[in-house]
């Protein structure tokens, strides 16, 4: 399913604690589709009815039903390299060219 790095989990827990939302988690959603979907990462107290739940390094991530297949194999990481700071999704299956794409 999804892997959560220790750095991402620590940063998310730090943020949630500052917001007074200890014990909450992140909700990963898929927007759009086709060749280039967009992913959303929000905070949530509880999963929605059809969400998959992943817990690693003390952080819960609720994965939207529509996003489950698209994010399989992805890693949630936190990057802070001076020029970029924030959560990033790495890896996973890239969408294949199909009827909703205009590839090549």
C-alpha positions as CSV (number, residue, x, y, z in Angstrom):
1,X,0.0,0.0,0.0
2,X,1.7,3.3,1.1
3,X,4.9,3.7,3.1
4,X,5.4,6.6,5.5
5,X,8.9,7.6,6.2
6,X,10.0,8.4,9.8
7,X,10.8,12.0,8.8
8,X,7.3,12.4,7.3
9,X,5.6,10.9,10.3
10,X,7.6,13.0,12.8
11,X,6.8,16.2,10.9
12,X,3.1,15.4,10.6
13,X,2.8,14.5,14.3
14,X,4.6,17.8,15.1
15,X,2.2,19.8,13.0
16,X,-0.8,18.0,14.4
17,X,0.3,18.6,17.9
18,X,0.8,22.4,17.2
19,X,-2.8,22.4,15.9
20,X,-4.1,20.7,19.0
21,X,-5.0,17.6,16.9
22,X,-3.0,14.9,18.6
23,X,-4.1,11.5,17.5
24,X,-5.5,12.7,14.2
25,X,-4.0,11.5,10.9
26,X,-3.5,12.5,7.3
27,X,-6.1,11.8,4.5
28,X,-4.7,11.0,1.1
29,X,-7.1,11.7,-1.8
30,X,-7.0,11.5,-5.6
31,X,-8.3,14.4,-7.7
32,X,-8.8,14.2,-11.4
33,X,-7.5,11.2,-13.2
34,X,-6.3,10.1,-16.6
35,X,-2.6,10.5,-17.3
36,X,-1.9,13.1,-14.6
37,X,-4.0,12.8,-11.4
38,X,-3.5,15.2,-8.5
39,X,-3.2,14.0,-5.0
40,X,-4.4,15.8,-1.9
41,X,-3.1,15.4,1.6
42,X,-5.3,16.9,4.4
43,X,-5.7,16.3,8.1
44,X,-8.5,14.2,9.4
45,X,-9.7,13.0,12.8
46,X,-11.2,9.8,11.5
47,X,-11.3,7.8,8.3
48,X,-14.3,8.1,6.1
49,X,-16.5,4.9,5.6
50,X,-14.5,3.4,2.6
51,X,-11.0,4.6,3.5
52,X,-8.1,2.2,3.9
53,X,-6.1,2.9,7.0
54,X,-2.3,2.7,7.2
55,X,-0.4,3.3,10.4
56,X,3.4,3.5,10.4
57,X,5.9,5.3,12.6
58,X,3.0,6.4,14.9
59,X,1.1,8.2,12.2
60,X,-2.3,7.2,10.7
61,X,-3.0,7.8,7.0
62,X,-6.5,7.4,5.7
63,X,-6.6,6.6,2.0
64,X,-9.6,7.5,-0.1
65,X,-11.1,4.5,-1.9
66,X,-10.5,6.0,-5.3
67,X,-6.9,6.7,-4.5
68,X,-6.0,3.2,-3.1
69,X,-5.0,1.6,-6.4
70,X,-3.2,4.8,-7.7
71,X,-1.1,5.2,-4.6
72,X,-0.1,1.6,-4.2
73,X,3.7,1.4,-3.7
74,X,4.0,5.2,-3.0
75,X,6.1,6.6,-0.2
76,X,5.0,9.7,1.8
77,X,8.2,11.6,2.7
78,X,9.0,15.1,4.1
79,X,11.6,17.1,2.3
80,X,13.4,20.2,3.6
81,X,16.4,20.9,1.4
82,X,16.5,24.7,1.6
83,X,14.6,25.4,-1.6
84,X,11.8,22.9,-1.2
85,X,9.9,22.2,2.1
86,X,6.9,19.9,2.4
87,X,5.4,16.5,2.1
88,X,6.0,14.7,-1.2
89,X,4.7,11.5,-2.7
90,X,7.4,9.3,-4.4
91,X,7.2,6.2,-6.5
92,X,4.1,4.1,-7.1
93,X,2.4,3.0,-10.3
94,X,2.3,5.6,-13.0
95,X,-1.0,5.7,-15.0
96,X,-0.8,4.0,-18.3
97,X,-1.9,5.5,-21.5
98,X,-5.6,4.8,-22.0
99,X,-8.8,6.2,-23.5
100,X,-8.7,9.2,-21.2
101,X,-5.1,10.2,-22.2
102,X,-3.8,11.7,-25.3
103,X,-0.3,10.2,-25.1
104,X,2.4,10.4,-27.7
